[in-house]
Amino acid sequence: MRRLLFILLTACTLTAKAQVHDIVCGETTRIDTTHTRALGLRLNTLGFFHDNEYSSQLTKGYSLPGARITPAITYNPIQQVHLEVGAAALVYNGANKYPCYAYHDIAKWKGNQYQKGMHILPWVRAQIDFRHLSVVVGNIYGGANHRLIEPLYNPEHNLSADPEMGFQLILNRKHIAMDTWMDWQSYIFNLDSHQEAFTVGSHARLLWNAPTSRLHWYTPIQLLIQHRGGEQDTTALGVQTICNASLGVGLRANMQRTHLTRIDAEVNAVASYQQSGTLWPFDTGMALHAQSSVTLWDRLNMRIGYVGAPRQYVSLYGSPLYGTLSIRPDNYHYQYSGNHTLYAKADYCHTFGNGYALGAQLAAYKSMGQQIDDFNFHFGIYLRIDPTIILKRF
C-alpha cells in the first residue's frame, strides 16, 4: 500500500481527451464561422445508462437510465456572435414525474414543485468571441467543460443536474487558460418560501510551456463557492456560504506514437471551507488528490488515483465516496474520522465524425478508514448525437 501511494504521489491528470464524459458531455466553445448568417437546428442528444453498484456507508447505489435532449435553433449574425434558443429536457426511463432540483440537496429548496413526463427547462445562449476571450450569457458551457477534478465535481452530474445558467468568461492565452462562471440556481421573488442560491466557480491553468510540447507542465487552480440566502429570503435558514478549492501541479507527456498517445499525471491539495451557516457539521477540511493515466490509440484512457482525507473533508459537487460526510438518508450527515480512497477507471470513447460519439466507462473504488471499509464500482455507456442542420443561409 505504501509503495502504491508513493508512486501516485511522485508520478502523480489534466483531463485527458479520451475520458468519456469530456467527449460525450463536453461542447466546443469557439464559434463555428462557417455557420455565419445561417439559421440552423441543433439536435443535441445524449443517451446514457449509468449504474452505481455502491454498498458504501457514505452513499447508496442507484442507476441513471435515460437521455438528455437539448434541441435549439441557432443563428450567427456575424462571425463573432452565436445565438441559441430551445429547450433542455431530462428523461429517465420509467419515471413519470420529476422534482425541480439540481444536484442532490436542491430538493430542500423546491421540493414541492414537480413536472410531469420529463424535466424540461428553457434553453437560451448568447455568445460573443473576442481574440482571446469568449463571453457567454444565459445557458453557459457547464459540467464537463469546466474540467474540474473529481473531488470537486462528480462527472455523474452531467447526467442529472440542471443546465447551468448565468454568465461565463473563457480566456485562452499563451500561458494561461481560464474558465470563470456564475451559475444562478435558485431565483426568488418577493415573499418566496425558498432561498436564493448561486454558485461562482473558476478554473485557471497556468501553462509553463506549450500543451503540444513533448513534456507539458501546468498548474491547475480551481475554486467553487456556493451562496444561499439573500435580502428577500423569508426562511429561517440564514445566509450560508460554502466553498471548495484546489491547487496542484501536472505533467503531460505527448508520446506521438500510434498506440501510446499520452501519459498524464497530476497531484492536488484540496480544501473545503464553510464561511457561514451550518450546512456542514465542520467548517474546514483538507484532502489530497493524486492521479496518473495513460491514453492508448487516442480512445482508451486508463487511470489510477488516490483521494485522502486524513480527518475531514466534504465537497460541494464531488463524489461522496471521497469525503468524510455521509449523505445516506439513514445515516445523513454522519461524520467519519477519515477516509482514504483508491480508485481505478477505464474509459473508451469512439467518435464518428463531428458531433457523434460512443463511450463506455468502468470504475472501481476502495475506501478505507478507522470506520470505513467499502468496495464500490460503477459502469456506464453513453451515446452523443449532436449535429447542426443548416435550415437557411442569408
Stockholm file with secondary structure:
# STOCKHOLM 1.0

chainA/1-394         MRRLLFILLTACTLTAKAQVHDIVCGETTRIDTTHTRALGLRLNTLGFFHDNEYSSQLTKGYSLPGARITPAITYNPIQQVHLEVGAAALVYNGANKYPCYAYHDIAKWKGNQYQKGMHILPWVRAQIDFRHLSVVVGNIYGGANHRLIEPLYNPEHNLSADPEMGFQLILNRKHIAMDTWMDWQSYIFNLDSHQEAFTVGSHARLLWNAPTSRLHWYTPIQLLIQHRGGEQDTTALGVQTICNASLGVGLRANMQRTHLTRIDAEVNAVASYQQSGTLWPFDTGMALHAQSSVTLWDRLNMRIGYVGAPRQYVSLYGSPLYGTLSIRPDNYHYQYSGNHTLYAKADYCHTFGNGYALGAQLAAYKSMGQQIDDFNFHFGIYLRIDPTIILKRF
#=GR chainA/1-394 SS CHHHHHHHHHCCCCCCTTCHHHHHTCCCCSCCGGGBTEEEEEEEEEEEEEEEEEECSSCEEEEEEEEEEEEEEEEBSSTTEEEEEEEEEEEETTCCEEESCSTTTTHHHHTTCEEESSEEEEEEEEEEECSSEEEEEEECSCGGGGCCCTTTBCGGGGGTSCCCEEEEEEEECSSEEEEEEEEEEECCCTTCSSCEEEEEEEEEEEESSCTTSSEEEEEEEEEEEEEEECTTCCSSSCCEEEEEEEEEEEEEEECCCSSEEEEEEEEEEEEEEEEESSSSSCSEEEEEEEEEEEEETTTEEEEEEEEEESSCCCCSBSCGGGSSBCCCGGGTTCBCSCEEEEEEEEEEEEECSTTEEEEEEEEEEEEESSSCEEEEEEEEEEEEECCEEEEEEC
#=GC SS_cons         CHHHHHHHHHCCCCCCTTCHHHHHTCCCCSCCGGGBTEEEEEEEEEEEEEEEEEECSSCEEEEEEEEEEEEEEEEBSSTTEEEEEEEEEEEETTCCEEESCSTTTTHHHHTTCEEESSEEEEEEEEEEECSSEEEEEEECSCGGGGCCCTTTBCGGGGGTSCCCEEEEEEEECSSEEEEEEEEEEECCCTTCSSCEEEEEEEEEEEESSCTTSSEEEEEEEEEEEEEEECTTCCSSSCCEEEEEEEEEEEEEEECCCSSEEEEEEEEEEEEEEEEESSSSSCSEEEEEEEEEEEEETTTEEEEEEEEEESSCCCCSBSCGGGSSBCCCGGGTTCBCSCEEEEEEEEEEEEECSTTEEEEEEEEEEEEESSSCEEEEEEEEEEEEECCEEEEEEC
//
